[in-house]
Amino acid sequence: MFKNSPLPMRALAGLVGLNAAIVVTLAPALAADSVKVLVTIKPIHALVAQVMGDTGTPELLVGGTASPHTYVMKPSDAKKLSSANIVFRVSGTIDAFIDKATASLPNTTDVVALALAPGVTTLPQRAGGPFEPDHHDSHAHGLHEQADDHDHDHGAMDGHVWLDPANAQAMLDLIAAKLAVRWPERAALYRSNADAAKSRIDQLTTDITTELAPVSSRPYVVFHDAYQYFEKRFGLVVAGSITVNPEIPPSGQRLAKLREKINKLGATCVFGEPNFDAKVIATVIEGSAARGGTLDPEGASLPPGPGLYENLMRNLAAGIKGCLAPS
């Protein structure tokens, strides 16, 4: 068969062996490259992207300025889920919109709830006083009952776990472990990337602690109760939230009570969010000495990518300090 070949038989045999070795060597890499990683929201997408590094780019489900609290899945989203090998999510209290779709996924799809990662400290949803659900609005009452049922189904955990940097570090460990199962030949690289990201978060925590120390005793009000992980980590004082469930508009009676609380406590700031009506904030601070600000707990205003998590956290710190102690 090698009759017309210009190469000696021994050389040809060696070449064939080399080609076979190349095929064997490349096969795991090609298989790994076909693995699809899908992430529900921007903050954890950034963490996954940091661990993956140059080996690939995870796909993001909730992009742009969309909020997971109000997100409705599209047919294209269902297709992305069905073709994914690994799905990183937070928990049923944050990205519940994928619950129905993930229930029908094959067993070969690994759906990873990062709020349940070893080492993550979870907090219960706050209740009572300024964090009590607003049941005075009869139009929204049925929606509140639905929200209460939903919370009961998934437990009373506050799902905004990424806003504690120590939790983000624990999530990085699980992300690296899960990716290593699919790409075992890259396990050491994922571990190294995760450790480097954890070191950056150590510095981030130190910087934010220093930045917020001068304003840590000044009370403020937030749009919805998304920040207790951040507040507890950095020793901040929150006086209440405008709404418990951001999908439900606050009633006039609740806004009136919040105005009373702002005046009574001397709350310095009332923070809105990019996805929600700024007129509500203006109504709450009307007639008070409080200022209005904006916080973005999910990175709605930031471009996705590995740097988003640090930018999100630094923006929160800068927004809080800037409103509580304007220069």
Backbone bond lengths (Angstrom), bond angles and torsions (degrees), N, CA, C in turn:
res aa  C-N    CA-C-N  psi(-1)  N-CA   C-N-CA  omega(-1)  CA-C   N-CA-C  phi
1 M - - - 1.453 - - 1.509 112.21 -
2 F 1.356 115.54 -19.64 1.445 119.16 179.10 1.530 110.65 -101.45
3 K 1.303 115.28 20.81 1.460 120.33 -173.29 1.504 113.24 -55.56
4 N 1.279 120.40 -44.22 1.450 123.74 -176.03 1.524 113.03 -94.37
5 S 1.327 116.67 9.43 1.462 119.05 -177.73 1.496 109.95 -79.46
6 P 1.338 117.60 137.16 1.455 120.84 177.90 1.527 111.95 -76.57
7 L 1.354 118.89 -6.87 1.457 121.93 -178.12 1.525 110.30 -97.32
8 P 1.319 118.23 146.37 1.457 120.79 174.60 1.512 110.47 -62.81
9 M 1.343 115.88 155.85 1.451 120.33 -178.98 1.522 112.09 -57.90
10 R 1.366 118.48 -39.90 1.455 121.36 -178.13 1.523 111.01 -63.77
11 A 1.369 115.00 -39.46 1.458 119.31 179.74 1.523 110.73 -67.01
12 L 1.356 115.10 -41.14 1.451 118.14 179.14 1.526 111.46 -64.23
13 A 1.318 116.74 -39.57 1.453 119.82 179.11 1.518 110.30 -63.07
14 G 1.351 115.28 -39.51 1.462 118.98 178.48 1.513 111.53 -65.33
15 L 1.335 115.96 -39.22 1.460 120.34 -179.96 1.523 110.95 -65.07
16 V 1.327 115.96 -41.91 1.459 119.91 177.97 1.520 110.67 -61.49
17 G 1.348 116.27 -42.35 1.457 120.16 178.70 1.510 112.14 -63.42
18 L 1.367 115.44 -39.66 1.470 119.76 178.79 1.520 110.76 -63.89
19 N 1.332 116.88 -43.69 1.460 120.38 179.12 1.527 110.95 -62.00
20 A 1.315 116.37 -39.97 1.458 119.33 178.69 1.516 110.81 -63.50
21 A 1.340 115.68 -40.04 1.465 119.97 179.21 1.520 111.14 -64.05
22 I 1.353 114.67 -39.24 1.460 118.86 179.30 1.516 110.02 -63.25
23 V 1.335 117.27 -42.65 1.462 121.04 179.62 1.522 110.51 -61.18
24 V 1.354 115.57 -44.10 1.455 119.60 179.92 1.523 110.90 -63.83
25 T 1.346 116.02 -41.12 1.458 120.39 -178.32 1.514 111.99 -66.48
26 L 1.334 116.07 -39.62 1.453 119.94 -175.76 1.524 113.01 -80.36
27 A 1.306 116.93 -21.08 1.460 118.95 -173.73 1.526 113.33 -56.44
28 P 1.356 120.02 -47.24 1.466 118.20 178.96 1.511 112.78 -62.65
29 A 1.356 116.40 -37.72 1.462 119.25 -179.26 1.515 110.90 -65.54
30 L 1.355 115.46 -41.65 1.457 118.03 179.52 1.516 110.55 -65.18
31 A 1.326 116.98 -39.66 1.455 120.13 178.47 1.521 110.64 -64.89
32 A 1.332 115.52 -39.70 1.471 119.52 -179.83 1.510 111.15 -65.40
33 D 1.331 116.26 -39.48 1.452 119.40 -178.23 1.525 112.10 -65.45
34 S 1.331 116.91 -20.36 1.460 119.57 -179.61 1.526 111.86 -83.32
35 V 1.331 117.11 -10.01 1.455 120.65 178.98 1.529 109.27 -71.77
36 K 1.327 116.32 131.55 1.469 120.95 -177.98 1.518 109.96 -108.27
37 V 1.330 115.58 129.80 1.461 122.28 -179.00 1.526 108.18 -111.41
38 L 1.318 116.51 124.73 1.459 122.38 -179.52 1.525 108.86 -120.28
39 V 1.338 116.48 137.53 1.462 122.11 -179.13 1.531 108.06 -127.38
40 T 1.330 116.73 140.51 1.461 119.54 -173.53 1.524 113.37 -74.60
41 I 1.345 118.97 -51.42 1.470 120.32 -172.16 1.524 111.76 -127.66
42 K 1.309 115.34 162.03 1.460 121.92 -171.40 1.536 115.79 -58.62
43 P 1.345 120.24 -46.21 1.470 118.05 -175.86 1.526 113.58 -59.78
44 I 1.336 117.35 -42.94 1.463 118.10 179.69 1.531 111.30 -80.18
45 H 1.325 117.16 -24.17 1.473 120.44 171.93 1.520 109.44 -60.21
46 A 1.326 117.01 -39.83 1.463 120.57 178.59 1.524 110.84 -63.59
47 L 1.334 117.03 -41.22 1.463 120.28 179.42 1.530 111.01 -65.44
48 V 1.327 116.90 -43.10 1.466 120.60 178.23 1.527 110.31 -63.37
49 A 1.331 116.58 -41.53 1.466 120.56 179.72 1.523 111.33 -62.52
50 Q 1.337 117.17 -36.91 1.467 119.95 178.32 1.524 111.34 -64.66
51 V 1.326 116.53 -40.23 1.460 119.36 -179.52 1.532 111.04 -71.22
52 M 1.319 117.33 -39.03 1.465 120.12 179.86 1.519 111.68 -70.03
53 G 1.332 116.94 -32.43 1.457 120.03 177.93 1.514 112.44 58.37
54 D 1.337 115.84 -130.66 1.466 121.09 -177.58 1.517 112.94 -84.58
55 T 1.321 118.71 2.01 1.460 120.26 -175.36 1.525 113.27 -83.09
56 G 1.327 117.23 -11.93 1.457 119.98 179.80 1.513 111.28 166.56
57 T 1.321 116.31 170.81 1.460 122.14 -179.30 1.518 110.02 -121.19
58 P 1.321 117.63 119.37 1.470 119.17 177.65 1.517 110.86 -69.24
59 E 1.318 116.10 149.69 1.464 120.89 178.65 1.526 109.50 -89.78
60 L 1.337 115.98 141.15 1.462 121.96 -177.90 1.520 109.99 -104.18
61 L 1.317 116.52 135.40 1.455 120.48 -179.46 1.527 111.43 -87.19
62 V 1.335 118.13 -55.94 1.468 122.08 -178.67 1.518 108.87 -95.08
63 G 1.318 116.43 96.05 1.455 120.98 -177.18 1.521 112.18 -105.41
64 G 1.319 115.65 -171.77 1.464 121.16 178.12 1.507 111.87 59.22
65 T 1.319 116.09 -139.99 1.463 121.17 -179.07 1.531 112.14 -99.12
66 A 1.333 116.76 11.69 1.465 120.47 -178.15 1.529 110.53 -66.42
67 S 1.328 115.68 150.85 1.459 122.35 177.25 1.521 109.24 -111.13
68 P 1.343 118.43 137.57 1.463 119.31 177.05 1.521 113.00 -63.75
69 H 1.345 116.92 -21.30 1.461 120.14 -179.53 1.531 112.21 -69.24
70 T 1.315 116.61 -26.45 1.462 120.35 -176.92 1.534 112.27 -121.39
71 Y 1.335 117.08 8.43 1.458 120.82 -172.95 1.530 111.30 -73.20
72 V 1.317 115.42 138.09 1.458 122.52 175.50 1.529 107.88 -119.93
73 M 1.304 116.48 125.57 1.464 120.05 -176.83 1.525 112.10 -67.06
74 K 1.326 114.68 144.34 1.459 122.70 176.24 1.533 108.56 -103.99
75 P 1.328 117.23 163.61 1.467 119.33 176.65 1.529 112.41 -56.18
76 S 1.337 116.87 -34.88 1.467 119.52 178.98 1.525 111.44 -66.40
77 D 1.343 116.75 -31.42 1.464 120.45 177.29 1.528 110.38 -67.72
78 A 1.324 115.77 -42.29 1.462 120.06 178.51 1.528 110.42 -61.23
79 K 1.313 116.37 -37.10 1.466 120.82 178.47 1.524 110.40 -66.23
80 K 1.350 116.42 -40.98 1.468 119.74 177.71 1.519 111.17 -61.62
81 L 1.329 116.16 -42.86 1.461 120.01 179.08 1.525 111.66 -63.25
82 S 1.315 116.02 -42.39 1.463 119.76 -176.21 1.520 112.51 -67.90
83 S 1.344 116.97 -23.82 1.465 120.25 -178.96 1.524 113.03 -98.05
84 A 1.337 117.64 -2.64 1.460 121.08 -177.84 1.525 111.09 -81.70
85 N 1.332 115.74 146.29 1.458 121.48 173.86 1.527 111.85 -94.70
86 I 1.337 115.47 -32.95 1.458 121.17 176.29 1.522 107.98 -130.23
87 V 1.321 117.41 131.64 1.457 122.72 175.48 1.530 107.98 -120.75
88 F 1.319 116.00 116.81 1.458 120.92 175.32 1.527 108.77 -97.46
89 R 1.322 115.69 124.06 1.453 121.71 178.28 1.528 108.47 -129.48
90 V 1.349 116.76 178.00 1.464 120.24 177.31 1.523 109.40 -94.56
91 S 1.322 115.75 -71.69 1.466 121.03 -178.73 1.522 108.53 -169.07
92 G 1.323 116.11 173.06 1.449 120.51 179.27 1.512 114.31 -66.80
93 T 1.323 117.91 -17.16 1.465 119.98 179.27 1.522 112.18 -84.92
94 I 1.321 118.32 -11.88 1.474 121.76 -178.70 1.519 111.17 -112.07
95 D 1.307 117.60 -53.72 1.472 120.58 -175.62 1.532 111.20 -116.91
96 A 1.327 114.50 50.03 1.467 120.29 -179.68 1.528 112.60 -64.22
97 F 1.314 117.26 -15.84 1.467 120.00 -177.91 1.526 112.51 -64.12
98 I 1.339 118.86 -14.78 1.468 119.95 178.11 1.527 112.28 -97.24
99 D 1.316 118.10 -2.85 1.469 120.77 -174.41 1.525 112.58 -54.19
100 K 1.311 116.07 -51.05 1.471 119.88 -176.25 1.523 111.04 -64.43
101 A 1.326 116.23 -41.59 1.467 120.12 -178.03 1.528 111.55 -68.49
102 T 1.322 118.01 -40.05 1.466 120.01 -178.18 1.527 111.58 -71.96
103 A 1.336 117.05 -24.96 1.466 119.63 179.57 1.518 112.09 -62.78
104 S 1.337 116.78 -25.05 1.464 120.58 -177.67 1.527 112.99 -100.69
105 L 1.327 117.76 5.62 1.460 120.70 179.86 1.525 110.46 -74.56
106 P 1.333 117.75 151.92 1.468 119.79 178.79 1.529 111.57 -67.95
107 N 1.328 115.87 161.62 1.462 120.58 -179.43 1.521 112.80 -64.56
108 T 1.312 116.60 -18.79 1.469 120.42 179.64 1.528 112.15 -73.91
109 T 1.323 117.70 -15.10 1.463 121.26 177.43 1.525 109.38 -86.81
110 D 1.310 116.02 123.64 1.467 121.31 -179.57 1.525 108.70 -92.70
111 V 1.334 117.17 110.30 1.461 122.26 177.44 1.526 107.48 -99.45
112 V 1.323 116.23 114.15 1.461 122.03 -171.33 1.524 109.86 -108.92
113 A 1.329 117.28 115.61 1.468 122.46 176.04 1.523 108.26 -90.64
114 L 1.318 117.10 104.62 1.456 121.36 -172.53 1.523 113.43 -70.75
115 A 1.332 117.88 -20.24 1.461 119.56 175.64 1.523 111.29 -65.36
116 L 1.336 116.51 -18.60 1.458 121.66 -179.64 1.521 111.96 -98.62
117 A 1.314 117.61 8.99 1.465 121.11 -179.68 1.527 110.81 -62.48
118 P 1.335 118.37 141.64 1.463 120.38 175.47 1.534 110.73 -55.98
119 G 1.326 116.12 132.35 1.458 120.19 179.91 1.513 114.60 94.62
120 V 1.339 118.15 -12.10 1.466 120.62 176.92 1.534 108.85 -77.59
121 T 1.322 115.82 128.19 1.457 121.66 175.67 1.516 108.84 -94.87
122 T 1.322 116.85 121.30 1.464 120.21 179.92 1.525 110.02 -104.76
123 L 1.327 114.96 153.69 1.456 122.62 179.69 1.526 108.92 -122.72
124 P 1.323 117.81 146.87 1.468 119.91 176.16 1.518 110.80 -73.70
125 Q 1.315 115.78 152.82 1.463 119.35 173.42 1.522 108.80 -61.02
126 R 1.326 115.68 136.15 1.463 119.14 -178.30 1.520 110.18 -74.13
127 A 1.318 115.24 145.64 1.468 120.98 -179.32 1.515 109.18 -141.79
128 G 1.323 114.94 157.27 1.458 119.91 178.18 1.515 111.98 92.67
129 G 1.305 115.65 149.47 1.464 121.03 176.14 1.509 111.94 56.44
130 P 1.335 117.15 -129.24 1.467 121.01 -176.49 1.521 114.39 -70.03
131 F 1.341 117.49 -5.83 1.458 120.65 178.55 1.526 112.39 -109.61
132 E 1.335 115.70 10.49 1.462 119.69 178.54 1.529 109.60 -75.82
133 P 1.345 118.91 140.17 1.468 120.08 175.76 1.520 111.81 -56.39
134 D 1.306 115.82 144.92 1.462 122.71 -177.95 1.525 109.22 -87.03
135 H 1.335 116.84 101.39 1.463 120.82 -178.47 1.534 112.12 -100.07
136 H 1.314 117.63 9.07 1.463 119.86 -176.17 1.527 112.59 -80.48
137 D 1.313 115.77 -21.75 1.465 119.32 -178.87 1.528 108.69 -85.57
138 S 1.331 117.78 105.25 1.465 121.48 -174.84 1.520 111.51 -63.20
139 H 1.344 116.45 -30.43 1.461 119.85 -179.81 1.523 110.87 -65.65
140 A 1.336 116.00 -34.19 1.461 119.78 -176.49 1.516 112.76 -95.43
141 H 1.351 117.56 -2.17 1.454 119.65 -172.54 1.534 112.43 -58.54
142 G 1.323 116.06 -44.36 1.452 118.78 178.89 1.514 112.26 -62.25
143 L 1.350 115.89 -35.91 1.460 119.18 177.54 1.506 110.83 -66.07
144 H 1.331 117.31 -36.63 1.456 120.32 178.39 1.528 110.55 -63.76
145 E 1.335 115.47 -40.02 1.444 117.85 179.51 1.523 110.07 -63.29
146 Q 1.338 116.59 -39.41 1.452 119.74 177.26 1.518 110.17 -63.38
147 A 1.323 117.23 -43.36 1.459 120.69 179.89 1.520 110.75 -62.75
148 D 1.349 116.91 -40.95 1.453 120.51 179.62 1.532 110.48 -63.23
149 D 1.340 116.29 -41.65 1.456 119.64 178.43 1.517 110.72 -63.04
150 H 1.325 115.33 -41.55 1.463 119.97 -178.95 1.526 110.17 -62.51
151 D 1.334 116.55 -44.52 1.458 119.91 179.14 1.530 110.14 -62.72
152 H 1.344 116.40 -37.47 1.460 119.94 -179.83 1.528 110.31 -64.68
153 D 1.326 116.41 -38.74 1.453 120.26 -179.38 1.519 111.45 -61.86
154 H 1.315 116.58 -38.08 1.459 120.10 -173.08 1.524 112.81 -103.13
155 G 1.307 118.21 3.12 1.446 119.94 -176.50 1.512 110.31 90.30
156 A 1.320 115.38 166.74 1.461 120.76 -174.45 1.517 112.63 -96.28
157 M 1.328 116.82 29.15 1.454 120.18 179.94 1.523 111.42 -78.09
158 D 1.326 116.37 139.27 1.461 121.44 169.46 1.530 106.68 -77.29
159 G 1.308 116.49 119.38 1.459 120.48 -172.89 1.513 116.90 -82.65
160 H 1.338 119.26 -3.38 1.470 120.58 -175.08 1.532 111.77 -82.17
161 V 1.321 115.07 49.73 1.468 121.12 -170.05 1.526 113.90 -65.65
162 W 1.320 118.20 -26.72 1.469 121.00 -176.36 1.525 112.51 -66.82
163 L 1.334 117.80 -15.85 1.467 119.61 -177.53 1.528 112.95 -78.30
164 D 1.315 117.96 -2.85 1.458 121.69 165.57 1.524 106.62 -100.54
165 P 1.324 118.61 115.38 1.467 119.83 -176.58 1.525 113.58 -59.75
166 A 1.334 117.83 -28.06 1.466 119.56 176.31 1.528 110.64 -65.28
167 N 1.319 116.95 -34.99 1.464 120.41 175.40 1.517 111.18 -67.25
168 A 1.320 116.52 -40.18 1.464 119.85 178.06 1.524 110.36 -59.85
169 Q 1.317 117.18 -38.74 1.463 120.37 178.62 1.527 111.18 -64.62
170 A 1.329 116.68 -41.18 1.461 119.93 177.39 1.525 111.21 -64.82
171 M 1.312 117.26 -37.03 1.461 121.20 178.46 1.522 111.04 -66.37
172 L 1.320 116.99 -36.06 1.465 120.69 177.60 1.533 111.17 -59.70
173 D 1.329 116.53 -38.31 1.463 120.05 178.70 1.525 111.27 -62.90
174 L 1.339 116.68 -44.57 1.465 119.53 -179.75 1.523 111.21 -68.77
175 I 1.326 117.06 -38.85 1.465 120.39 177.42 1.527 110.42 -58.07
176 A 1.337 116.71 -47.12 1.469 120.75 179.50 1.524 111.26 -61.22
177 A 1.333 116.92 -41.49 1.465 120.34 -179.32 1.523 111.33 -65.86
178 K 1.333 116.99 -42.00 1.462 120.24 -178.54 1.532 111.63 -69.03
179 L 1.314 116.91 -40.01 1.459 119.18 177.83 1.523 110.84 -66.06
180 A 1.330 116.89 -35.06 1.463 120.74 -179.62 1.526 111.97 -65.51
181 V 1.331 117.11 -28.13 1.464 119.94 177.08 1.525 109.83 -64.66
182 R 1.330 116.96 -39.39 1.470 121.11 -178.92 1.530 111.71 -82.54
183 W 1.321 116.23 -33.34 1.465 121.49 179.70 1.531 109.00 -121.83
184 P 1.306 120.50 70.04 1.468 120.91 -175.64 1.522 113.61 -59.22
185 E 1.330 116.39 -31.00 1.467 118.61 179.81 1.526 112.48 -70.82
186 R 1.329 117.31 -11.15 1.465 120.89 179.36 1.529 112.22 -109.82
187 A 1.310 116.58 10.51 1.461 120.41 -174.43 1.524 112.40 -56.78
188 A 1.317 117.16 -43.10 1.469 120.17 -178.78 1.523 111.13 -65.12
189 L 1.323 117.05 -37.08 1.459 120.65 178.95 1.529 110.84 -67.04
190 Y 1.333 116.38 -43.83 1.465 118.86 178.20 1.523 111.55 -62.17
191 R 1.334 115.63 -40.43 1.474 119.14 178.54 1.522 110.55 -63.03
192 S 1.322 116.56 -41.96 1.468 121.41 179.39 1.525 110.93 -64.76
193 N 1.334 117.00 -43.27 1.468 120.99 178.90 1.525 111.17 -63.76
194 A 1.333 116.47 -41.23 1.461 120.18 179.08 1.521 111.16 -64.88
195 D 1.335 117.21 -41.82 1.465 120.37 179.38 1.529 111.13 -64.51
196 A 1.336 116.10 -39.19 1.468 119.39 177.92 1.526 110.75 -64.92
197 A 1.332 116.81 -40.67 1.466 120.88 178.18 1.525 110.93 -64.81
198 K 1.326 117.39 -38.91 1.466 121.12 178.41 1.524 110.97 -64.76
199 S 1.312 117.27 -37.14 1.468 120.45 177.12 1.524 111.15 -65.11
200 R 1.332 116.67 -39.68 1.462 119.70 177.78 1.532 110.49 -64.87
201 I 1.332 116.46 -36.62 1.464 120.13 178.55 1.526 111.04 -68.07
202 D 1.333 117.46 -33.91 1.472 119.98 174.14 1.527 110.52 -57.41
203 Q 1.325 116.05 -46.33 1.463 120.06 179.44 1.517 111.04 -66.89
204 L 1.332 116.09 -39.84 1.463 121.64 177.54 1.525 110.46 -58.33
205 T 1.313 117.18 -44.59 1.463 121.64 -179.45 1.521 111.09 -63.47
206 T 1.305 115.89 -43.04 1.469 120.06 178.00 1.520 111.05 -61.52
207 D 1.320 116.90 -45.01 1.470 121.32 -178.83 1.526 111.54 -62.82
208 I 1.334 116.75 -45.13 1.462 119.99 -177.74 1.525 110.80 -68.59
209 T 1.317 117.32 -39.08 1.462 120.74 177.45 1.525 110.79 -57.70
210 T 1.311 116.12 -44.83 1.471 121.20 178.98 1.520 111.13 -65.37
211 E 1.333 116.11 -41.77 1.464 120.84 -176.62 1.522 112.10 -66.11
212 L 1.336 117.10 -38.88 1.457 120.24 -173.47 1.530 114.27 -92.04
213 A 1.313 118.02 -11.04 1.467 120.84 -177.91 1.532 113.14 -53.23
214 P 1.337 120.25 -42.60 1.468 119.76 -177.37 1.532 114.50 -67.02
215 V 1.351 118.12 -19.69 1.473 120.21 -176.37 1.530 112.33 -115.68
216 S 1.326 117.30 10.91 1.472 120.57 -171.17 1.528 113.72 -65.71
217 S 1.327 118.24 -20.27 1.474 120.30 -177.40 1.524 113.32 -96.50
218 R 1.322 118.35 1.27 1.465 121.15 -175.70 1.535 110.76 -92.73
219 P 1.333 118.36 121.73 1.471 120.84 -175.44 1.526 112.52 -75.09
220 Y 1.319 115.35 152.18 1.462 121.59 177.94 1.518 109.37 -150.91
221 V 1.334 116.43 169.14 1.461 123.65 179.94 1.530 108.35 -120.60
222 V 1.342 116.53 140.48 1.467 120.96 179.61 1.525 109.71 -112.59
223 F 1.329 116.29 162.91 1.461 120.08 -179.45 1.531 110.56 -66.28
224 H 1.349 116.70 -55.88 1.465 118.04 172.95 1.520 108.53 -134.08
225 D 1.317 115.46 158.21 1.464 120.37 -168.63 1.519 110.79 -77.46
226 A 1.341 115.24 75.36 1.460 121.07 -176.78 1.523 113.27 -108.15
227 Y 1.313 118.56 -2.02 1.463 119.75 -162.15 1.521 115.29 -116.71
228 Q 1.329 119.15 9.52 1.459 117.60 -171.87 1.530 112.91 -65.43
229 Y 1.342 118.39 -28.13 1.467 119.34 175.50 1.531 110.27 -64.51
230 F 1.315 115.76 -43.32 1.467 121.28 178.39 1.527 109.80 -65.53
231 E 1.320 116.21 -44.60 1.469 121.31 -176.93 1.525 111.77 -64.07
232 K 1.322 117.19 -42.91 1.465 120.19 -179.28 1.519 111.02 -70.40
233 R 1.300 117.92 -37.00 1.467 120.55 179.26 1.520 111.39 -65.09
234 F 1.342 116.32 -38.00 1.469 119.47 -173.71 1.530 113.63 -110.26
235 G 1.334 117.16 11.25 1.454 121.31 171.67 1.512 115.30 67.03
236 L 1.334 117.32 40.89 1.466 121.35 -177.96 1.528 110.76 -95.30
237 V 1.335 115.99 164.91 1.463 122.13 -177.11 1.524 109.31 -119.11
238 V 1.326 116.97 113.01 1.464 121.15 177.60 1.519 108.62 -107.26
239 A 1.330 116.15 134.07 1.473 120.95 -176.76 1.525 112.61 -90.02
240 G 1.321 118.26 -16.63 1.454 120.71 -179.51 1.513 111.41 158.78
241 S 1.334 115.33 179.76 1.461 120.94 177.82 1.520 109.58 -127.00
242 I 1.319 115.41 148.56 1.460 120.75 178.81 1.524 110.47 -66.36
243 T 1.322 116.98 -40.35 1.450 121.19 178.01 1.512 109.01 -141.07
244 V 1.327 116.81 147.85 1.456 120.87 175.89 1.523 109.70 -82.49
245 N 1.299 116.89 -41.69 1.456 123.07 179.35 1.528 108.53 -110.47
246 P 1.347 118.46 112.60 1.463 120.08 -176.29 1.517 114.64 -65.89
247 E 1.341 117.42 -11.40 1.463 120.15 177.12 1.526 111.97 -78.06
248 I 1.332 116.44 -13.19 1.456 120.21 -174.26 1.523 110.05 -115.91
249 P 1.334 119.47 122.42 1.462 121.09 179.78 1.525 111.35 -66.70
250 P 1.344 118.00 141.49 1.462 120.57 179.71 1.526 111.11 -70.83
251 S 1.323 115.47 148.51 1.455 120.07 178.16 1.523 110.16 -78.17
252 G 1.337 116.07 163.63 1.461 120.39 176.76 1.519 111.79 -61.41
253 Q 1.327 117.04 -35.02 1.458 120.66 -179.73 1.531 111.25 -66.23
254 R 1.323 116.08 -38.42 1.468 118.53 178.08 1.530 110.65 -66.52
255 L 1.316 117.12 -42.09 1.464 120.65 179.10 1.526 110.71 -61.43
256 A 1.320 116.38 -40.05 1.467 119.92 178.63 1.525 110.91 -63.07
257 K 1.346 116.88 -41.22 1.458 120.15 179.48 1.531 111.39 -66.41
258 L 1.330 115.40 -36.75 1.457 118.52 178.04 1.522 111.65 -66.44
259 R 1.321 116.94 -37.95 1.468 119.64 176.70 1.526 109.98 -60.71
260 E 1.339 116.70 -41.62 1.463 119.93 177.37 1.524 110.86 -61.27
261 K 1.324 115.96 -41.81 1.463 120.29 -177.81 1.531 110.73 -67.90
262 I 1.320 116.48 -39.33 1.460 120.43 178.63 1.526 110.23 -60.26
263 N 1.330 115.99 -44.88 1.465 120.18 -179.68 1.533 111.34 -68.12
264 K 1.327 116.38 -39.26 1.462 120.38 -177.23 1.525 111.42 -67.77
265 L 1.335 116.55 -43.51 1.459 120.60 -176.64 1.519 113.35 -88.24
266 G 1.317 115.39 -12.28 1.467 117.79 -175.55 1.510 112.48 69.49
267 A 1.349 115.83 34.76 1.463 119.49 179.87 1.522 110.18 -58.15
268 T 1.303 115.94 131.76 1.458 121.57 -173.61 1.513 112.99 -80.13
269 C 1.337 116.69 -35.05 1.463 120.93 -173.15 1.521 112.00 -140.20
270 V 1.317 114.89 152.73 1.468 122.73 170.42 1.529 106.60 -125.40
271 F 1.332 116.32 121.09 1.460 120.85 -173.39 1.521 111.65 -103.50
272 G 1.331 115.48 128.54 1.449 121.71 171.14 1.513 109.92 -95.15
273 E 1.342 116.09 -170.86 1.458 122.59 178.91 1.525 109.12 -135.71
274 P 1.334 117.49 154.61 1.473 120.33 -175.01 1.520 114.34 -58.17
275 N 1.337 117.40 -30.75 1.467 120.26 -173.58 1.517 114.37 -86.31
276 F 1.333 118.41 -4.88 1.452 119.79 -170.31 1.522 111.78 -124.32
277 D 1.312 115.64 159.81 1.455 124.26 -169.69 1.530 112.28 -61.18
278 A 1.337 116.62 118.47 1.465 121.49 179.85 1.523 111.80 -68.65
279 K 1.345 117.19 -19.87 1.463 119.71 -179.54 1.532 111.18 -64.68
280 V 1.333 116.27 -28.81 1.468 119.83 178.98 1.521 109.73 -63.74
281 I 1.330 117.31 -41.62 1.471 121.34 179.49 1.521 109.92 -64.56
282 A 1.328 116.48 -42.96 1.467 120.31 179.19 1.526 111.00 -61.06
283 T 1.329 116.34 -37.01 1.467 120.32 179.11 1.525 111.24 -67.00
284 V 1.330 116.75 -40.92 1.463 120.87 -177.42 1.523 111.69 -66.87
285 I 1.330 117.65 -40.64 1.470 119.42 -175.06 1.530 112.75 -88.18
286 E 1.336 117.35 -4.26 1.463 120.55 -179.95 1.535 110.90 -58.69
287 G 1.316 116.00 127.14 1.454 121.31 179.43 1.510 115.04 82.29
288 S 1.336 117.65 3.83 1.461 121.35 178.44 1.518 109.70 -115.65
289 A 1.333 115.32 172.96 1.462 120.51 177.71 1.522 111.77 -89.99
290 A 1.332 116.90 0.92 1.459 120.48 -177.16 1.526 111.58 -72.75
291 R 1.309 115.16 150.82 1.464 122.12 176.61 1.526 109.49 -102.88
292 G 1.312 116.26 158.65 1.464 121.40 176.58 1.514 110.85 -100.54
293 G 1.303 116.68 143.92 1.463 122.39 177.02 1.509 110.00 -143.20
294 T 1.323 116.31 -180.00 1.461 121.49 -179.95 1.524 109.89 -133.56
295 L 1.326 115.76 132.56 1.460 122.14 173.68 1.527 108.61 -122.46
296 D 1.314 115.64 148.06 1.467 121.00 -174.79 1.531 109.04 -128.28
297 P 1.337 118.59 85.17 1.461 120.47 -172.58 1.522 115.21 -72.57
298 E 1.328 117.12 -14.74 1.466 120.30 -176.16 1.530 113.15 -115.99
299 G 1.332 117.35 3.44 1.456 119.87 178.21 1.508 113.90 74.03
300 A 1.334 117.49 28.90 1.467 120.80 -178.05 1.524 112.03 -59.84
301 S 1.324 116.76 -33.86 1.464 120.49 -176.37 1.524 112.76 -92.26
302 L 1.327 117.41 3.30 1.470 121.19 -176.05 1.525 110.85 -108.83
303 P 1.341 117.07 146.93 1.463 119.46 174.72 1.523 110.07 -72.04
304 P 1.329 118.01 140.87 1.462 119.94 -179.18 1.521 111.49 -68.64
305 G 1.322 115.09 157.38 1.450 120.59 178.30 1.519 110.39 148.73
306 P 1.324 117.10 175.67 1.467 120.44 -175.72 1.515 114.38 -62.90
307 G 1.337 117.99 -24.89 1.454 120.32 -178.89 1.516 114.26 -85.46
308 L 1.338 117.43 -4.61 1.465 119.24 -174.02 1.522 112.70 -63.55
309 Y 1.319 117.91 -40.23 1.473 118.64 -175.39 1.527 111.25 -59.71
310 E 1.299 117.02 -49.51 1.465 119.15 179.82 1.523 111.13 -63.73
311 N 1.329 117.33 -41.56 1.467 120.08 178.69 1.524 111.43 -61.86
312 L 1.337 116.34 -41.29 1.461 121.20 179.09 1.531 110.45 -59.91
313 M 1.318 116.24 -49.36 1.468 120.72 -177.16 1.526 111.53 -65.70
314 R 1.305 116.88 -42.07 1.472 119.82 179.35 1.534 110.34 -67.86
315 N 1.323 116.94 -35.91 1.465 119.74 177.92 1.524 111.40 -66.09
316 L 1.339 116.97 -38.68 1.453 119.80 176.05 1.526 110.92 -60.31
317 A 1.319 115.60 -47.11 1.469 119.88 -179.92 1.524 111.22 -62.33
318 A 1.321 116.33 -44.21 1.468 120.17 -179.07 1.520 110.87 -66.19
319 G 1.338 117.29 -39.21 1.460 120.86 179.39 1.505 112.47 -65.37
320 I 1.325 116.56 -42.19 1.457 120.49 179.30 1.528 110.81 -67.07
321 K 1.315 116.37 -48.64 1.461 119.13 -179.92 1.519 111.48 -64.32
322 G 1.321 116.44 -40.84 1.458 120.04 -177.72 1.508 113.68 -62.64
323 C 1.345 116.77 -32.71 1.451 120.18 179.28 1.525 111.84 -85.68
324 L 1.333 116.54 -39.37 1.468 119.85 -178.36 1.524 112.65 -74.40
325 A 1.313 116.58 -28.46 1.477 120.33 -178.96 1.508 109.38 -141.32
326 P 1.361 117.10 69.00 1.469 119.52 -177.14 1.534 110.53 -63.99
327 S 1.310 115.91 142.97 1.466 120.11 -178.90 1.528 110.78 -78.56
